[in-house]
Amino acid sequence: MDASTGWDAVGTLIRHRREELGLSQGALARLLAEHLGESVTQTTVSANEHGQRWRDRPELLGAYVVVLDLDMMQTLSIAHGLNLSDSRQPTPVPPGHLYTIIQEYVDALPRALSEHETAELFGVTPTVLASWRQPTALIERAQLEAIARVTGNPYGDVLTAMLMDIDYADDPPPSSDETRTA
């Protein structure tokens, strides 16, 4: 596979994921611009979807991965025409305790939400939402309160989940109900 074919394949991957999420090229351009903090046009998205203009803005690949929630290794392997067998694929890092609360809530909704729609529920950007998958630092109280409010979980449970994710707390002890039945 030559280099242009690899980028064509990445463009096709991006187009399929964009369509799956129900985004227009213009909407995707706005999300990319928000993520990067700089202008991205619908023309650039269209060109990228056709395997063009990657040399102009190589940082866009990482932005597409985050905004469209793509697998980085798969995307890079496609871009470079590699065929990684399953045995060579890295094991994905499971979401942390906090993101599990969010995911359980989203999974229970009557319809699937895009990453952008999910982020909007919590009043944050898709980039911030992605950072909650495996947090490495304290998250703002207002954001934790939003997670508790939206998901219907007690604030203390949300706070404890985040503290466990960043290694400030151990797994909680079993509840009194669990110890009575054990």
N, C-alpha and C positions, 0 to 999 in steps of 0.2 A: 504494500500500500504506500503510495507516495504521500508527501506531506500535505498536498492540497486535498487529497481524498480524506485524510484524517480530520482536517478542519471542516470539510464538508459534512462528515459524519457527526462532528460535534455540533455543527449548525442544525442538523436534523434533530439531534437529541434535544437541543434547546427549544426548537420550534414545537416538537411534540410535547415537551413538558409545559411550555407556555400555554399551548392549546388545552392541555389536560387541566390546567389551573384556571382556564377561562379568561386569560389575560390577552389584551391586544398588544401589538408591538409597542404602541405608545405608552400603555400602562406599564409594561415591562421596562421600558426606557426610564420612566419616572422612578420606579423602584430601584433600578441600578444607580441612577443619579443620587437618590437618597442614600443608598449604601456607600457610594464612593465619595459623596460630598462634592461632586462636580458634574457638569453637564454630560448627558448621554442622550442622543437623539433617536427617534424612531428609525431614521435612515441607517444609523449604526447597527441597531438591532436587526433590521432587515438584511443588511450586508453580512453580519455575523451568522445569521441563520442560513445564508447561502455560502458559507465558508470563506467569506472575504473580510478584509480589514483587520485581521487579528494582529498583524505586525504593528498597526497604528496604536492599538490600545491593549497590550497583553494583560494588563491588570483586570480587564473585563472578565476573563475566564473565571477567576476567583470570585468575582462579584456574582456571575451567573450561578456558580455552584451554591453560594450562600442564599441568594434571593430565590432561586428555584428549588432549593433543597435537593441538589444533585449529589451523588457520590463522587468525591474528588478523585479517588483512584480510578474509578471506572471512566470518568470524564477524561483524565489525563491519558489513560491507556488508549482510549478511542482517538484522542488528538494525535497521539504518536504512532497510531496503527499497531498497537501491541495487542496481543491476545493472551491475557492473563487467565490461567486456569483457576478454578475455584480454590484449589489447594494453595495458590499463591496470593489469594485475596486476603487482605488483613481482616481480622475480626473486628466488626464495628463496635465502637464503645457504646455500651447501653446507656440510655438516658439516666440521669441522676434521679434522686428522690423527688426533687422539686418538679422537674419536667414530667415525671410520671403522674403527678397530681394533675398537671395541665393536660397531658395526653389522655388520661382517663376521662376527664371532663369532655374534651373535644370528641373522643370516640363515642361518647354517649349521645351526642347531638344527632338530630334527625337527618342531617346531611353533612357530607364531608366539607371541611373548610380548607382553603389554601393557607399557606404559611402567612401570607399577607392578611387575610381575614382573621386568622387566629391572633396575630400580633395586634390588629385593631381592637379585638375584644379586650385586650389587656392594656390598651393605650400606649403601645410601644411600637418600635419599628421591627421588621423581620430580623434585622441584625441583632437587636437586643433579645428578641425571642430566642434566636439561635444560641446566644450566649448563655441562656438559662438551661440549655441541654446538659451541660456539665459545668456549672459555675465554678470559678476559681477564687472569687472574692465576694465580699458582702454585697448584697443587692439592696437598692434603696428601699426604705420602709414603705413609701407610697406604692412602689411596684409590688411588694409582697402583699400589701393590703388589697391591691387590685386583684391579685391572684386569688386571695381568700374570698373576696366579694364575688368575683365572677364564678369561681368553681364551687362556692358554697361550703368550703372547708374552713374550719376555725383558723384564725390567724396564727395561733400557737403551733398548729400542725404544719402550716406553710413555713413558718420561721424555722422550726425544727428540721424540716426537710432540707431547707437551704443550708442550715448549719452543718448537717450531716454531709452534704455534698462538698462543702469546703473544709471538711475535717475539723470543725470546731465542736462537733458533738458526735457521740457514738450512736449506734442504732438505739432507738428508744426501748426501754424495758417492756416486756409484754404487759398488756393492760390487765387489770384485776380480773376481768371476765375470762381472759385467756389462761391465767394462772389457775383459776378455779376449775376449769375444765380439763387442764393438763394432768 
